Amino acid sequence: MSFNKLKLSSWLLSTCEKIKYHTPTNIQALAIPSILQKQSVIINSETGSGKTAAFGLPLLNQLSKDPYSIFAVIVAPSL
């Protein structure tokens, strides 16, 4: 699978290509379509599995449409 099949914006796909980010991880392939459909998503996956991009790419995709709105809440654990 490629990021093209996840229906991200063309500018974001181009950026992924430039940084040699070609293939989504399993967690990204599962989460990105739901996030793009504005569904709530909770991910529990091991370190290095691509969780940050699974949330970050759809956020950037949406932000590019209206860079002045607030549309996400990010919760991260801390010690």
Biopython code that builds the backbone (N, CA, C, O; Angstrom):
import numpy as np
from Bio.PDB.StructureBuilder import StructureBuilder

atoms = [
    (1, "MET", "N", (0.850, -1.182, 0.000)),
    (1, "MET", "CA", (0.000, 0.000, 0.000)),
    (1, "MET", "C", (0.890, 1.238, 0.000)),
    (1, "MET", "O", (2.007, 1.222, 0.518)),
    (2, "SER", "N", (0.374, 2.301, -0.589)),
    (2, "SER", "CA", (1.098, 3.571, -0.574)),
    (2, "SER", "C", (0.218, 4.634, 0.077)),
    (2, "SER", "O", (-0.978, 4.425, 0.282)),
    (3, "PHE", "N", (0.820, 5.766, 0.396)),
    (3, "PHE", "CA", (0.067, 6.870, 0.986)),
    (3, "PHE", "C", (-0.988, 7.400, 0.014)),
    (3, "PHE", "O", (-1.987, 7.976, 0.445)),
    (4, "ASN", "N", (-0.776, 7.210, -1.305)),
    (4, "ASN", "CA", (-1.757, 7.663, -2.298)),
    (4, "ASN", "C", (-3.140, 7.079, -2.039)),
    (4, "ASN", "O", (-4.147, 7.752, -2.257)),
    (5, "LYS", "N", (-3.197, 5.855, -1.584)),
    (5, "LYS", "CA", (-4.478, 5.182, -1.345)),
    (5, "LYS", "C", (-5.185, 5.686, -0.095)),
    (5, "LYS", "O", (-6.351, 5.361, 0.128)),
    (6, "LEU", "N", (-4.494, 6.477, 0.724)),
    (6, "LEU", "CA", (-5.090, 6.979, 1.970)),
    (6, "LEU", "C", (-5.815, 8.303, 1.780)),
    (6, "LEU", "O", (-6.378, 8.843, 2.732)),
    (7, "LYS", "N", (-5.807, 8.830, 0.561)),
    (7, "LYS", "CA", (-6.555, 10.045, 0.206)),
    (7, "LYS", "C", (-6.101, 11.297, 0.956)),
    (7, "LYS", "O", (-6.918, 12.106, 1.395)),
    (8, "LEU", "N", (-4.786, 11.437, 1.092)),
    (8, "LEU", "CA", (-4.218, 12.655, 1.659)),
    (8, "LEU", "C", (-4.102, 13.703, 0.555)),
    (8, "LEU", "O", (-4.129, 13.365, -0.628)),
    (9, "SER", "N", (-3.976, 14.960, 0.933)),
    (9, "SER", "CA", (-3.829, 16.059, -0.026)),
    (9, "SER", "C", (-2.595, 15.846, -0.898)),
    (9, "SER", "O", (-1.615, 15.229, -0.480)),
    (10, "SER", "N", (-2.670, 16.370, -2.117)),
    (10, "SER", "CA", (-1.550, 16.195, -3.050)),
    (10, "SER", "C", (-0.262, 16.817, -2.523)),
    (10, "SER", "O", (0.817, 16.262, -2.727)),
    (11, "TRP", "N", (-0.361, 17.974, -1.842)),
    (11, "TRP", "CA", (0.853, 18.615, -1.322)),
    (11, "TRP", "C", (1.481, 17.755, -0.232)),
    (11, "TRP", "O", (2.703, 17.718, -0.096)),
    (12, "LEU", "N", (0.647, 17.062, 0.546)),
    (12, "LEU", "CA", (1.153, 16.214, 1.625)),
    (12, "LEU", "C", (1.778, 14.946, 1.047)),
    (12, "LEU", "O", (2.811, 14.483, 1.533)),
    (13, "LEU", "N", (1.160, 14.389, 0.020)),
    (13, "LEU", "CA", (1.741, 13.228, -0.660)),
    (13, "LEU", "C", (3.083, 13.589, -1.279)),
    (13, "LEU", "O", (4.029, 12.803, -1.219)),
    (14, "SER", "N", (3.170, 14.771, -1.871)),
    (14, "SER", "CA", (4.420, 15.234, -2.464)),
    (14, "SER", "C", (5.502, 15.395, -1.403)),
    (14, "SER", "O", (6.658, 15.030, -1.615)),
    (15, "THR", "N", (5.111, 15.944, -0.263)),
    (15, "THR", "CA", (6.062, 16.118, 0.838)),
    (15, "THR", "C", (6.548, 14.777, 1.350)),
    (15, "THR", "O", (7.742, 14.604, 1.595)),
    (16, "CYS", "N", (5.646, 13.829, 1.515)),
    (16, "CYS", "CA", (6.041, 12.480, 1.959)),
    (16, "CYS", "C", (7.030, 11.869, 0.970)),
    (16, "CYS", "O", (8.014, 11.246, 1.367)),
    (17, "GLU", "N", (6.759, 12.051, -0.313)),
    (17, "GLU", "CA", (7.647, 11.521, -1.352)),
    (17, "GLU", "C", (9.038, 12.149, -1.244)),
    (17, "GLU", "O", (10.047, 11.453, -1.354)),
    (18, "LYS", "N", (9.087, 13.458, -1.032)),
    (18, "LYS", "CA", (10.372, 14.167, -0.943)),
    (18, "LYS", "C", (11.216, 13.693, 0.227)),
    (18, "LYS", "O", (12.443, 13.650, 0.138)),
    (19, "ILE", "N", (10.558, 13.338, 1.325)),
    (19, "ILE", "CA", (11.322, 12.877, 2.499)),
    (19, "ILE", "C", (11.446, 11.348, 2.535)),
    (19, "ILE", "O", (11.832, 10.755, 3.542)),
    (20, "LYS", "N", (11.098, 10.732, 1.384)),
    (20, "LYS", "CA", (11.229, 9.289, 1.205)),
    (20, "LYS", "C", (10.376, 8.495, 2.199)),
    (20, "LYS", "O", (10.796, 7.469, 2.733)),
    (21, "TYR", "N", (9.194, 8.996, 2.419)),
    (21, "TYR", "CA", (8.206, 8.357, 3.285)),
    (21, "TYR", "C", (7.173, 7.744, 2.336)),
    (21, "TYR", "O", (6.177, 8.389, 2.007)),
    (22, "HIS", "N", (7.403, 6.496, 1.893)),
    (22, "HIS", "CA", (6.643, 5.915, 0.795)),
    (22, "HIS", "C", (5.487, 5.018, 1.223)),
    (22, "HIS", "O", (4.413, 5.057, 0.623)),
    (23, "THR", "N", (5.703, 4.228, 2.238)),
    (23, "THR", "CA", (4.728, 3.199, 2.598)),
    (23, "THR", "C", (4.242, 3.397, 4.023)),
    (23, "THR", "O", (5.055, 3.471, 4.944)),
    (24, "PRO", "N", (2.926, 3.485, 4.226)),
    (24, "PRO", "CA", (2.419, 3.621, 5.595)),
    (24, "PRO", "C", (2.627, 2.338, 6.391)),
    (24, "PRO", "O", (2.572, 1.233, 5.851)),
    (25, "THR", "N", (2.865, 2.511, 7.674)),
    (25, "THR", "CA", (2.945, 1.352, 8.553)),
    (25, "THR", "C", (1.531, 0.798, 8.748)),
    (25, "THR", "O", (0.550, 1.422, 8.342)),
    (26, "ASN", "N", (1.439, -0.359, 9.362)),
    (26, "ASN", "CA", (0.120, -0.967, 9.597)),
    (26, "ASN", "C", (-0.795, -0.039, 10.384)),
    (26, "ASN", "O", (-1.969, 0.112, 10.045)),
    (27, "ILE", "N", (-0.267, 0.580, 11.430)),
    (27, "ILE", "CA", (-1.103, 1.447, 12.270)),
    (27, "ILE", "C", (-1.552, 2.676, 11.490)),
    (27, "ILE", "O", (-2.672, 3.150, 11.682)),
    (28, "GLN", "N", (-0.705, 3.198, 10.619)),
    (28, "GLN", "CA", (-1.075, 4.349, 9.792)),
    (28, "GLN", "C", (-2.158, 3.969, 8.780)),
    (28, "GLN", "O", (-3.114, 4.716, 8.577)),
    (29, "ALA", "N", (-2.004, 2.814, 8.155)),
    (29, "ALA", "CA", (-2.994, 2.356, 7.177)),
    (29, "ALA", "C", (-4.354, 2.124, 7.836)),
    (29, "ALA", "O", (-5.391, 2.314, 7.201)),
    (30, "LEU", "N", (-4.353, 1.718, 9.092)),
    (30, "LEU", "CA", (-5.609, 1.498, 9.810)),
    (30, "LEU", "C", (-6.226, 2.795, 10.322)),
    (30, "LEU", "O", (-7.444, 2.968, 10.264)),
    (31, "ALA", "N", (-5.399, 3.704, 10.822)),
    (31, "ALA", "CA", (-5.909, 4.892, 11.508)),
    (31, "ALA", "C", (-6.213, 6.073, 10.585)),
    (31, "ALA", "O", (-7.217, 6.759, 10.782)),
    (32, "ILE", "N", (-5.377, 6.321, 9.595)),
    (32, "ILE", "CA", (-5.515, 7.532, 8.781)),
    (32, "ILE", "C", (-6.879, 7.645, 8.099)),
    (32, "ILE", "O", (-7.473, 8.723, 8.143)),
    (33, "PRO", "N", (-7.405, 6.594, 7.472)),
    (33, "PRO", "CA", (-8.731, 6.741, 6.850)),
    (33, "PRO", "C", (-9.828, 7.142, 7.845)),
    (33, "PRO", "O", (-10.680, 7.969, 7.523)),
    (34, "SER", "N", (-9.812, 6.571, 9.029)),
    (34, "SER", "CA", (-10.812, 6.927, 10.043)),
    (34, "SER", "C", (-10.652, 8.358, 10.511)),
    (34, "SER", "O", (-11.642, 9.067, 10.692)),
    (35, "ILE", "N", (-9.424, 8.787, 10.709)),
    (35, "ILE", "CA", (-9.171, 10.159, 11.149)),
    (35, "ILE", "C", (-9.605, 11.148, 10.070)),
    (35, "ILE", "O", (-10.173, 12.195, 10.379)),
    (36, "LEU", "N", (-9.339, 10.819, 8.807)),
    (36, "LEU", "CA", (-9.755, 11.697, 7.712)),
    (36, "LEU", "C", (-11.279, 11.796, 7.613)),
    (36, "LEU", "O", (-11.811, 12.779, 7.098)),
    (37, "GLN", "N", (-11.970, 10.777, 8.106)),
    (37, "GLN", "CA", (-13.433, 10.806, 8.141)),
    (37, "GLN", "C", (-13.951, 11.448, 9.431)),
    (37, "GLN", "O", (-15.140, 11.385, 9.741)),
    (38, "LYS", "N", (-13.029, 12.065, 10.172)),
    (38, "LYS", "CA", (-13.336, 12.795, 11.410)),
    (38, "LYS", "C", (-13.921, 11.906, 12.498)),
    (38, "LYS", "O", (-14.763, 12.343, 13.282)),
    (39, "GLN", "N", (-13.478, 10.674, 12.540)),
    (39, "GLN", "CA", (-13.866, 9.769, 13.609)),
    (39, "GLN", "C", (-12.838, 9.868, 14.729)),
    (39, "GLN", "O", (-11.665, 10.151, 14.482)),
    (40, "SER", "N", (-13.277, 9.637, 15.945)),
    (40, "SER", "CA", (-12.350, 9.602, 17.074)),
    (40, "SER", "C", (-11.558, 8.309, 17.005)),
    (40, "SER", "O", (-12.106, 7.241, 16.731)),
    (41, "VAL", "N", (-10.260, 8.418, 17.257)),
    (41, "VAL", "CA", (-9.381, 7.256, 17.166)),
    (41, "VAL", "C", (-8.468, 7.222, 18.376)),
    (41, "VAL", "O", (-7.893, 8.240, 18.759)),
    (42, "ILE", "N", (-8.338, 6.051, 18.975)),
    (42, "ILE", "CA", (-7.374, 5.822, 20.051)),
    (42, "ILE", "C", (-6.441, 4.717, 19.571)),
    (42, "ILE", "O", (-6.882, 3.668, 19.102)),
    (43, "ILE", "N", (-5.146, 4.974, 19.699)),
    (43, "ILE", "CA", (-4.154, 4.011, 19.223)),
    (43, "ILE", "C", (-3.300, 3.542, 20.388)),
    (43, "ILE", "O", (-2.849, 4.339, 21.211)),
    (44, "ASN", "N", (-3.089, 2.244, 20.441)),
    (44, "ASN", "CA", (-2.173, 1.644, 21.398)),
    (44, "ASN", "C", (-1.247, 0.759, 20.583)),
    (44, "ASN", "O", (-1.650, -0.303, 20.109)),
    (45, "SER", "N", (-0.006, 1.197, 20.423)),
    (45, "SER", "CA", (0.929, 0.471, 19.585)),
    (45, "SER", "C", (2.338, 0.699, 20.100)),
    (45, "SER", "O", (2.604, 1.663, 20.816)),
    (46, "GLU", "N", (3.226, -0.190, 19.731)),
    (46, "GLU", "CA", (4.596, -0.118, 20.234)),
    (46, "GLU", "C", (5.343, 1.109, 19.705)),
    (46, "GLU", "O", (4.968, 1.693, 18.688)),
    (47, "THR", "N", (6.381, 1.474, 20.402)),
    (47, "THR", "CA", (7.245, 2.576, 20.007)),
    (47, "THR", "C", (7.843, 2.285, 18.629)),
    (47, "THR", "O", (8.287, 1.169, 18.357)),
    (48, "GLY", "N", (7.847, 3.285, 17.780)),
    (48, "GLY", "CA", (8.413, 3.137, 16.448)),
    (48, "GLY", "C", (7.446, 2.604, 15.412)),
    (48, "GLY", "O", (7.845, 2.314, 14.284)),
    (49, "SER", "N", (6.177, 2.469, 15.777)),
    (49, "SER", "CA", (5.198, 1.890, 14.855)),
    (49, "SER", "C", (4.565, 2.925, 13.932)),
    (49, "SER", "O", (3.838, 2.555, 13.010)),
    (50, "GLY", "N", (4.821, 4.213, 14.156)),
    (50, "GLY", "CA", (4.286, 5.244, 13.281)),
    (50, "GLY", "C", (3.069, 5.960, 13.828)),
    (50, "GLY", "O", (2.311, 6.562, 13.068)),
    (51, "LYS", "N", (2.870, 5.903, 15.133)),
    (51, "LYS", "CA", (1.694, 6.549, 15.739)),
    (51, "LYS", "C", (1.676, 8.058, 15.509)),
    (51, "LYS", "O", (0.625, 8.624, 15.206)),
    (52, "THR", "N", (2.806, 8.702, 15.645)),
    (52, "THR", "CA", (2.847, 10.164, 15.500)),
    (52, "THR", "C", (2.399, 10.586, 14.108)),
    (52, "THR", "O", (1.596, 11.508, 13.970)),
    (53, "ALA", "N", (2.906, 9.926, 13.081)),
    (53, "ALA", "CA", (2.488, 10.254, 11.716)),
    (53, "ALA", "C", (1.035, 9.840, 11.469)),
    (53, "ALA", "O", (0.340, 10.476, 10.677)),
    (54, "ALA", "N", (0.574, 8.789, 12.134)),
    (54, "ALA", "CA", (-0.823, 8.361, 11.974)),
    (54, "ALA", "C", (-1.775, 9.474, 12.384)),
    (54, "ALA", "O", (-2.842, 9.627, 11.788)),
    (55, "PHE", "N", (-1.407, 10.241, 13.381)),
    (55, "PHE", "CA", (-2.221, 11.386, 13.794)),
    (55, "PHE", "C", (-1.790, 12.669, 13.077)),
    (55, "PHE", "O", (-2.628, 13.480, 12.684)),
    (56, "GLY", "N", (-0.485, 12.842, 12.912)),
    (56, "GLY", "CA", (0.044, 14.091, 12.367)),
    (56, "GLY", "C", (-0.304, 14.338, 10.910)),
    (56, "GLY", "O", (-0.634, 15.465, 10.542)),
    (57, "LEU", "N", (-0.237, 13.319, 10.080)),
    (57, "LEU", "CA", (-0.541, 13.527, 8.660)),
    (57, "LEU", "C", (-1.987, 13.966, 8.428)),
    (57, "LEU", "O", (-2.207, 14.916, 7.676)),
    (58, "PRO", "N", (-2.978, 13.322, 9.036)),
    (58, "PRO", "CA", (-4.351, 13.820, 8.854)),
    (58, "PRO", "C", (-4.563, 15.216, 9.448)),
    (58, "PRO", "O", (-5.342, 16.005, 8.913)),
    (59, "LEU", "N", (-3.872, 15.521, 10.549)),
    (59, "LEU", "CA", (-3.989, 16.866, 11.122)),
    (59, "LEU", "C", (-3.443, 17.914, 10.157)),
    (59, "LEU", "O", (-4.074, 18.950, 9.946)),
    (60, "LEU", "N", (-2.285, 17.654, 9.573)),
    (60, "LEU", "CA", (-1.715, 18.577, 8.593)),
    (60, "LEU", "C", (-2.606, 18.686, 7.361)),
    (60, "LEU", "O", (-2.769, 19.765, 6.790)),
    (61, "ASN", "N", (-3.174, 17.566, 6.964)),
    (61, "ASN", "CA", (-4.090, 17.537, 5.820)),
    (61, "ASN", "C", (-5.261, 18.489, 6.056)),
    (61, "ASN", "O", (-5.622, 19.264, 5.171)),
    (62, "GLN", "N", (-5.845, 18.429, 7.238)),
    (62, "GLN", "CA", (-6.989, 19.277, 7.568)),
    (62, "GLN", "C", (-6.558, 20.728, 7.804)),
    (62, "GLN", "O", (-7.243, 21.659, 7.380)),
    (63, "LEU", "N", (-5.437, 20.912, 8.472)),
    (63, "LEU", "CA", (-4.955, 22.260, 8.772)),
    (63, "LEU", "C", (-4.727, 23.066, 7.497)),
    (63, "LEU", "O", (-4.948, 24.277, 7.483)),
    (64, "SER", "N", (-4.295, 22.415, 6.446)),
    (64, "SER", "CA", (-4.033, 23.129, 5.197)),
    (64, "SER", "C", (-5.303, 23.719, 4.594)),
    (64, "SER", "O", (-5.229, 24.666, 3.811)),
    (65, "LYS", "N", (-6.457, 23.178, 4.944)),
    (65, "LYS", "CA", (-7.725, 23.690, 4.431)),
    (65, "LYS", "C", (-8.151, 24.971, 5.142)),
    (65, "LYS", "O", (-8.726, 25.865, 4.520)),
    (66, "ASP", "N", (-7.876, 25.062, 6.431)),
    (66, "ASP", "CA", (-8.228, 26.249, 7.219)),
    (66, "ASP", "C", (-7.207, 26.396, 8.348)),
    (66, "ASP", "O", (-7.435, 25.906, 9.454)),
    (67, "PRO", "N", (-6.087, 27.065, 8.080)),
    (67, "PRO", "CA", (-5.004, 27.119, 9.063)),
    (67, "PRO", "C", (-5.306, 27.959, 10.305)),
    (67, "PRO", "O", (-4.440, 28.097, 11.168)),
    (68, "TYR", "N", (-6.508, 28.520, 10.415)),
    (68, "TYR", "CA", (-6.826, 29.369, 11.556)),
    (68, "TYR", "C", (-7.847, 28.766, 12.499)),
    (68, "TYR", "O", (-8.245, 29.405, 13.473)),
    (69, "SER", "N", (-8.275, 27.549, 12.225)),
    (69, "SER", "CA", (-9.273, 26.931, 13.095)),
    (69, "SER", "C", (-8.607, 25.996, 14.107)),
    (69, "SER", "O", (-7.437, 25.642, 13.965)),
    (70, "ILE", "N", (-9.354, 25.613, 15.108)),
    (70, "ILE", "CA", (-8.905, 24.619, 16.087)),
    (70, "ILE", "C", (-9.750, 23.376, 15.840)),
    (70, "ILE", "O", (-10.979, 23.453, 15.831)),
    (71, "PHE", "N", (-9.111, 22.247, 15.642)),
    (71, "PHE", "CA", (-9.887, 21.062, 15.298)),
    (71, "PHE", "C", (-9.342, 19.782, 15.894)),
    (71, "PHE", "O", (-9.802, 18.700, 15.530)),
    (72, "ALA", "N", (-8.376, 19.865, 16.800)),
    (72, "ALA", "CA", (-7.805, 18.649, 17.361)),
    (72, "ALA", "C", (-7.407, 18.868, 18.810)),
    (72, "ALA", "O", (-7.001, 19.960, 19.207)),
    (73, "VAL", "N", (-7.531, 17.827, 19.570)),
    (73, "VAL", "CA", (-7.017, 17.808, 20.934)),
    (73, "VAL", "C", (-6.030, 16.652, 20.984)),
    (73, "VAL", "O", (-6.366, 15.518, 20.641)),
    (74, "ILE", "N", (-4.825, 16.945, 21.409)),
    (74, "ILE", "CA", (-3.785, 15.908, 21.499)),
    (74, "ILE", "C", (-3.486, 15.678, 22.968)),
    (74, "ILE", "O", (-3.134, 16.601, 23.702)),
    (75, "VAL", "N", (-3.631, 14.430, 23.380)),
    (75, "VAL", "CA", (-3.371, 14.055, 24.768)),
    (75, "VAL", "C", (-2.154, 13.137, 24.763)),
    (75, "VAL", "O", (-2.134, 12.120, 24.071)),
    (76, "ALA", "N", (-1.147, 13.506, 25.540)),
    (76, "ALA", "CA", (0.074, 12.696, 25.603)),
    (76, "ALA", "C", (0.445, 12.468, 27.063)),
    (76, "ALA", "O", (0.415, 13.406, 27.860)),
    (77, "PRO", "N", (0.788, 11.256, 27.418)),
    (77, "PRO", "CA", (1.163, 10.991, 28.813)),
    (77, "PRO", "C", (2.513, 11.610, 29.139)),
    (77, "PRO", "O", (3.363, 11.774, 28.264)),
    (78, "SER", "N", (2.693, 11.945, 30.382)),
    (78, "SER", "CA", (3.996, 12.443, 30.841)),
    (78, "SER", "C", (4.257, 11.867, 32.218)),
    (78, "SER", "O", (3.332, 11.461, 32.922)),
    (79, "LEU", "N", (5.497, 11.836, 32.584)),
    (79, "LEU", "CA", (5.872, 11.283, 33.894)),
    (79, "LEU", "C", (6.127, 12.382, 34.887)),
    (79, "LEU", "O", (6.454, 12.108, 36.041)),
]
sb = StructureBuilder()
sb.init_structure("model")
sb.init_model(0)
sb.init_chain("A")
sb.init_seg("    ")
for serial, (resi, resn, name, xyz) in enumerate(atoms, 1):
    if name == "N":
        sb.init_residue(resn, " ", resi, " ")
    sb.init_atom(name, np.array(xyz, "f"), 0.0, 1.0, " ", f" {name:<3s}", serial, name[0])
structure = sb.get_structure()
